[in-house]
Amino acid sequence: MAETLYKIPNVIAFVLAFLTLVGLVIAADRFLYLRRAKVDTFELLRGLLNQLRSGRVKEAVANCDSKTGPVGEIFRNAIEHWNDGEAAIRHAVEETGMLLVPRVERNLKLLASFANTLPIVGLIGTLASISNIFEKFGGETAPGFDKLSGDVRIALLCTAAGLLASLICQLCHAVLVEKSDHILEEMGKAAAEITFFLTHNPPPTEENLTEQDK
């Protein structure tokens, strides 16, 4: 039993390091994705409307494809259904939004779970170290402080490591939620603007298509 208790803090240290590393990898992946997804919605929309008004539909779709973010995908899918009528346009925009929201918010709940779990893992290591101290007091002779200082230090380090790792994950989660909410807000604006334009303007006919779109 005593040997098992002595091993628990080492196992907890490994678990803390592993969970922290996974949390940082998730955070880094989300930061990179949201950075690529960021786009100037107003500037993109203005360029698209100019292209659509002049009948350059294929050029507008290509412009959307050049944007890696979800806003560009909403614009593109709406434009591709321009000839199918208002109902098809609205359905395409709604369906695209439903598919993109989970992509924007991917792994954010998992990161929040890590932030909530890490302090508990650290406390388990602390409790194991304290148990080691009481185990040593159960011997025939009471140990001196010099023999207990290692276990006390490990107990404090487990708590501190769990809290520090949790703080890092919570800060990353808060920033990522703010960024993802901004992307979702831009997606909503994009959906509303492109839907309004396409449903209030007829699609180009064969006569007014540019040579590039024929």
C-alpha positions in Angstrom: 0.0 0.0 0.0 2.8 2.4 0.9 4.7 1.8 -2.3 1.5 2.5 -4.3 1.0 5.8 -2.5 4.6 6.8 -3.2 4.0 6.2 -6.9 0.8 8.2 -7.2 2.4 11.7 -7.2 4.7 10.6 -10.1 1.7 9.3 -12.0 -0.2 12.5 -11.3 2.7 14.6 -12.5 2.7 12.7 -15.8 -1.1 13.0 -16.2 -0.9 16.8 -15.5 1.8 17.2 -18.1 -0.1 15.1 -20.6 -3.4 17.0 -20.2 -1.7 20.4 -20.3 0.2 19.4 -23.5 -3.1 18.2 -25.1 -4.9 21.4 -24.0 -2.1 23.6 -25.5 -2.2 21.6 -28.8 -6.0 22.1 -29.0 -5.7 25.8 -28.2 -2.9 26.2 -30.8 -5.0 24.4 -33.5 -8.0 26.6 -32.7 -6.0 29.8 -32.7 -4.6 28.9 -36.2 -8.0 28.0 -37.6 -9.7 31.1 -36.3 -6.9 33.3 -37.6 -7.3 31.8 -41.1 -11.1 32.2 -40.8 -10.9 35.9 -40.0 -11.9 38.0 -43.0 -13.1 41.5 -43.6 -16.8 40.7 -44.3 -17.7 44.2 -45.4 -14.8 44.4 -47.9 -15.5 40.9 -49.3 -19.2 41.6 -49.6 -18.6 44.9 -51.4 -16.3 43.2 -53.9 -18.8 40.4 -54.4 -21.8 42.7 -55.0 -19.8 44.7 -57.6 -19.0 41.4 -59.4 -22.6 40.1 -59.2 -24.1 43.4 -60.4 -21.9 43.2 -63.5 -22.7 39.6 -64.2 -19.3 38.2 -63.2 -20.8 35.2 -61.2 -17.9 32.8 -61.7 -15.4 35.5 -60.7 -17.5 36.1 -57.6 -17.5 32.4 -56.7 -13.8 32.2 -57.3 -13.4 35.2 -55.0 -15.3 33.3 -52.3 -13.1 30.2 -52.8 -10.0 32.3 -52.2 -11.2 32.9 -48.7 -10.5 30.0 -46.3 -13.0 31.1 -43.7 -16.7 30.2 -43.2 -17.9 33.6 -44.3 -16.6 32.9 -47.8 -18.4 29.5 -47.8 -21.7 31.1 -46.9 -21.3 33.6 -49.8 -20.3 30.9 -52.3 -23.2 28.5 -51.5 -25.7 31.3 -51.6 -24.4 32.5 -55.0 -24.5 29.0 -56.4 -28.2 28.8 -55.7 -29.1 32.2 -57.1 -30.9 30.7 -60.1 -32.9 28.3 -57.9 -35.1 30.9 -56.2 -35.4 32.5 -52.8 -36.3 29.3 -50.9 -33.3 27.5 -52.2 -31.0 30.4 -51.4 -32.3 30.6 -47.8 -32.0 26.9 -47.3 -28.5 26.8 -48.7 -27.4 29.6 -46.3 -29.1 28.0 -43.3 -27.7 24.6 -44.0 -24.2 26.0 -44.6 -24.4 27.9 -41.3 -25.5 24.7 -39.4 -22.5 22.8 -40.8 -20.0 25.6 -40.1 -20.9 26.4 -36.5 -19.6 23.1 -35.1 -16.4 23.6 -37.1 -15.9 27.0 -35.6 -16.6 25.8 -32.0 -14.7 22.5 -32.4 -12.9 21.2 -29.2 -13.8 24.4 -27.2 -15.9 22.3 -24.8 -13.0 19.8 -24.5 -10.6 22.6 -23.6 -13.0 23.9 -21.0 -13.2 20.4 -19.5 -9.4 20.3 -19.2 -9.5 23.6 -17.4 -12.0 22.3 -14.9 -10.3 18.9 -14.5 -6.7 19.9 -14.0 -7.1 21.4 -10.5 -8.8 18.1 -9.4 -5.9 16.1 -10.8 -3.5 18.3 -8.9 -5.4 17.8 -5.7 -5.3 14.1 -6.1 -1.5 14.3 -6.2 -1.6 16.5 -3.1 -3.8 14.1 -1.2 -1.5 11.2 -2.2 1.6 13.1 -0.9 -0.2 14.0 2.4 -1.1 10.3 2.7 2.6 9.5 2.3 3.3 11.8 5.2 0.8 10.1 7.5 2.1 6.7 6.4 5.6 7.7 7.6 4.2 8.9 10.9 2.7 5.4 11.3 6.1 3.9 11.8 7.8 3.1 15.0 9.7 6.4 15.1 8.3 9.8 14.1 10.4 11.1 11.1 12.0 14.6 11.3 10.9 17.5 9.1 13.9 16.9 6.8 12.4 13.5 5.9 9.0 15.0 5.3 10.0 18.1 3.4 10.1 16.2 0.1 6.5 15.0 0.4 5.3 18.5 1.5 7.1 20.0 -1.5 5.5 17.5 -3.8 2.1 18.1 -2.3 2.4 21.9 -2.9 3.8 21.4 -6.4 0.9 19.2 -7.4 -1.6 21.8 -6.3 0.3 24.6 -7.9 0.8 22.7 -11.2 -2.9 21.8 -11.4 -4.0 25.4 -10.8 -1.4 26.9 -13.2 -2.3 24.5 -16.0 -6.0 25.2 -15.4 -5.4 28.9 -15.5 -3.6 28.6 -18.9 -6.4 26.5 -20.3 -9.1 28.9 -19.0 -7.4 31.9 -20.5 -7.0 30.2 -23.8 -10.6 29.1 -23.7 -11.9 32.6 -22.9 -9.9 34.1 -25.8 -11.0 31.4 -28.2 -14.6 31.8 -27.3 -14.4 35.5 -27.9 -12.8 34.9 -31.3 -15.3 32.2 -32.3 -18.2 34.4 -31.2 -16.9 37.1 -33.5 -16.6 34.7 -36.4 -20.2 33.5 -35.8 -21.4 37.1 -35.7 -19.7 37.8 -39.0 -21.3 34.6 -40.4 -24.7 35.9 -39.4 -24.1 39.3 -41.0 -22.8 37.6 -44.2 -25.9 35.3 -44.4 -28.3 38.2 -44.0 -26.6 40.5 -46.4 -26.1 38.0 -49.3 -29.6 36.6 -48.8 -31.1 40.1 -49.0 -29.2 40.9 -52.2 -29.8 37.7 -54.0 -33.5 37.6 -53.2 -34.0 41.2 -54.3 -32.0 41.0 -57.5 -32.7 38.7 -60.4 -29.9 36.4 -61.5 -28.0 37.4 -64.7 -29.5 36.2 -68.0 -27.5 34.8 -70.8 -27.4 38.2 -72.5 -25.8 40.1 -69.6 -23.3 37.5 -68.6 -19.7 38.5 -69.2 -17.6 36.6 -71.6 -15.8 35.0 -68.7 -19.0 33.5 -67.3 -20.3 32.2 -70.6 
